[in-house]
Structure formats: structure tokens, C-alpha cells
Amino acid sequence: MEGGPERGITLERGLVKGQEIHSQNPARLIEKIIRERILDSPYWKEQCFGLTAATLCDRAVELTYIGGQYGQQRPTPFLCLAFKVIQLQPEKEIILEYLAAEDFKYLRALAAFYIRLTFPAVDVYKLLEPLLADYHRLKLRSMNGFRLIHIDEFADMLLTEERVCDIALPRLPKRIVLEDMEELEPRESALGSELSDLEGDSDDISDVERKNGINSKEGQ
């Protein structure tokens, strides 16, 4: 074998045959040292062997926390499954089904993480911004132990931070840049909607007060 990605596959564990993502072998979305720890972990060897897009879903709903590495730099099951999804490269429709599974929050978090790693920037914003209104609790495990966050916090981390779950995220253009290029519509914040509703309620109250005032004058 000479040159090309095939040579890379024979030399480096964990690389996958398949469509390139962000102009590279998809497995390289996970740094090599973390990828090696995943491949050597008991969870990977015992729970990830032979998984398909369907059976991986079963593993994901069994998760009880998200995170990158913990303890002696051991990869979490969440990170192992994230790497498995990268290897499998499921159809977009399957990932969207994962994301829509509101009753299975850890499956949803896994889908969000995969989308941030692999999808085009416009799709990342369109698919992850709705999660900013999801307040289901998640348990996050890190080198410092466990802490509670919410799905909206996790989505915000994916949209604004450079590293999440110990993984360097692909560069994401600022939203305003995509708006200026007319690839995204301006985002309407939930706070703006609430203020509009409050203003509407205030107008309704003022109308009632005016009518009551007129009626009271007529009755005098």
C-alpha cells in the first residue's frame, strides 16, 4: 500500500475507512493519546465491540454521566461511545433521531457532542441552539469528580468553548459572521419573546383600565 489514507490506517490504531470530516480522517477528531486510552480501556473492549448504530443507542441510554477523562486519565464511557459513533459515521437521520430523544438525555447529549465535532457550522447552530431551552439535569464527570449541569449548559459549552469533555473542538465561526453571510437567520432570544409577552400583557391591562375609566365617568 502506498500513500493516501490507507497507509495511515495500517500505521495508526483507531483510524477508520470512510468519508473525511473537516478534511481529515474522522478518528483524528480525537487526539491520538486520548484515542489510545479509549482503545485500551475495559469499557471499550467489553461494551463497544461489534456495536452498530442501533445497538450503540442501547448503550447510550444506559449512561449515567457525561465527561472526558477521570481518575488516572481514564476515558469515560461517554467518550468511548462518542469515538464509536465517529467510527460508525451513522446517517444524518439517525443522529437527528438520537438528538430528538428527549426522554433519553444522555443519548441526546451524545448526539449533540457528535454534531459539534462533525457537522458543518450552520447545522451546528441550527441543531444545538434549541437545546438552550432544555433544562434536564446531566451529571458531568471530570478529573475533579462529579458535578451537576443542565443540557442547556452543555449546549452552551459546545457552542462557545474550545474544549469540551477534554476534546479540542473544530473551529466554529461566530454566529454573527454566518448571519452577515446570510447563512443563518438572526436568533430570537427566549428573553426577547418573554419581554414581548410582558409588553403585550401591559398593553392589555392599560386597555382595560382605560375602558374602566371611561365607564366610571359615564356612570357619574
Protein Blocks (a to p, Z undefined) as FASTA:
>chain_A
ZZjjklmmmmpghiacdddeehiafklmpcfklmmmmmmpmklmmmmgopafklmmmmmm
mpcbecfbecjhpacfklmmmmmmmmnopafklmmmmmmmmmlmmlmmmmmmmmmmmmcf
klmmmmmmmmmmcccdcddddfkbpadddfklmmmmmmmmmbeghiacdddddfklmmmn
opaccdddfklmmmmmmmmmmmmmmmmmmmmmmmmmmmZZ
